[in-house]
Amino acid sequence: MESEIEILSSIIQRRRSIFPPSYTPQEIPDEYILQILESANYAPTHKLTEPWRFIVLRKEAKHKFGLELARLYQEQTPPAQFLQKKYDSLVEKADQSSCVIVLNAQLHPGLIPEWEEIAAFACAVQNMALTAEALQIGAYWSSPGTIEQLPAYFNMEPNEKCFGLFFMGFHNEEPRQAKRSPIADKVRWIED
């Protein structure tokens, strides 16, 4: 039987970004999505601010959101730089996903430095990615340039900021090795 550290290390090492074109049509059960979000809720958080806020888009809502992302892209792109393929891919990514989670953080200016809130928030998203991997769900964190306009679309709270989108779906991709240089190249030990 594998020890907890072997299981944890395995999940961490095999986690990869899996993109919407690889997703199957199989729907992710709500219980799995809730389990992924519950894992996010256990990230470290300074002063217990728990800055993470999530909006879960399913079914028609994710399609409408894809159309909104495409509209924003077209609106913000000079005509000479506009790519129809990119416009279409924004809608397709949403449609190919079983679920899109909008990744927001409720910042607390004056109480916590913003970087600490962002660090806590990123830990929450990493917990989501690891839980998705353990459930054999493909996922990836995307941060399109249009996220600056999303607070208005979602009627977000003051001081709430969008840090990206978390696309998810079951997939049939083969596992692939991580491309990492040795940790020894990135660590200094000081003992006296």
N, C-alpha and C positions, 0 to 999 in steps of 0.2 A: 504494500500500500504506500502511495506517495505521501510524503510529509507536507504540511501546509506550505513550507518555504519552497518546496519543489513545484507545487501547484501554482503558487503565486508567481514564481520566477518564470514558469512556462507561459502563463497568461501574459505577463509583461513582455517577454521576449518575442512572442508570436503576434502581438497586436500590430496591425498595419492599417493604414488608411485604405478603405475599400470604397470605390466610387460608384455612384448611381448606375452607370451603364452595366455594371456587374450584378446588380440586384435582380432577384427573381420576383415574380408577381405575388409570392406568398406574403400575406399580411403578418405583421408582427403583432402578437396578442397584446392587449392593453396591459395585462399583468407583467409582461416583460418590460414594457416601456416604464411602468411604475417602478419596477425593480431597478432599472437603470437610473431613474431619477432619484430614487431612495439612496442609491450609492453616492450620488452627487452630494446629497444632503449631509454626508459624513466627512466631507473634506475639512481640513483644518481651517479655522477662522479666528482671526485676531479680534478680541473683545466680543466674540460671539455675534458678530454682525450678520453672518450667514448671507453674504451679498448676492448669491446666485438667484436668478429668477428665470423661469423657463416658460415658453409658449409652445405647446404641442400642436402641430398641424397635421391633420389626417384628412383623407378622402378629398372632397371638393375644396376644402380650405387650402390644402397644399397646392392644388392646381391654380387657384385664384392668386395665391402668393407668388407662384412662379410667374404668372402674368404680370404681377406688380413689379417683381424684380426686373423682368424684361422691359417693362415700360420705363422704369427708372434708368436702366442702362441706356435705352434709346434717348431719353430726355437729356441725359448728362453727357452723351458722346457726340462730339462734333461730327457732322455728316460724312466728312472725308475719312473718319476713323471708325465709323459704325460698321460692324460685321453682322450680317444677318445670321450667320452660323452661331455666333455667341448669343445673340438674342434668342434664337430657337433653343439653344442648349440650356438656358436658364429655366425655361418652361419644362423642358424634357427632364432635367435633374429632379425637379419637384415631382413630376409625374412618375418617374422611375422609382422614387423612394417610397417605402411603406410609410415613412414618418419623417417629418422635418421638425426639429426642435430649434426654436429661436433662442439663442444664448445671450441672456441679459445679465447685467450686474447692477444692483442698487448700491450706488456709491454713497459714502457718508463723509462729505467734506467737513473738515474741522474736527472730526473724531478720529479718523484713520487716514493715514497717507494713501492716496489712490493706488500706488503700486502694491500695497499690502492687500487691498481689496481685489485687485486684478490677479495677484498671485493665488489668493484663496479661491477665486473663481476658476482659475486655470486648473487648480487641483481638483475642483469639482468636476470639470469637464474630463480630466484624465480618469477619474473614477468612473465616469460614464463610459468612456472608451474601453476601459478594462472589463467592465461588467458586460458591455455589448460583446466583446471578444469571448468572454466566458460563456455567453449564451449563443455563440456562433452567429452573431449578427454583425454584418459589415457596417462600418460607420466612418465618417470623416468630418472634420471641423473645417468649414469654409468661411472665409471672410471677404465677400465681394465688396467692391468699393461703394456699393449702394447702401450698405448697412447704416450709414449716417442718417438716411432718410426714414428708417424704419420706426423710430419712436412715434412719429405722427400716424403711420399706418396702423400701429397696434395700440394707440392711446396709452403709451407707457407713462409710468409715474415720473415726477420730477427727480432728477439725479439718477435715473435709470438709463443705462447705456447698453447698446447692443454691441456684442463682441463677436458675432458670427452666427453661423447656422450649423446644425449637427444633423447631417443626412444619415438615414439608417435604412437597412433592408437586409433580408436574408440573401445569401449569395452562394455561388458555386466555385469561387476562385480557389486555386491551389495555394497552399501556404508558400510564402517566400521568405528567404533569409533577410534579416536586417542588414543594412550597410552601415556599420559603425566601426570606427577606429578603436583600438584597445583603450580601455579605461586607464591603464597605466600611463598613457600619453597625456592624461588630463588631470592627474592627481600628484600633489606634492605631499610628502609625509615629513612632519617636523616633530621630533621626539625630545629634543633638549635645546 
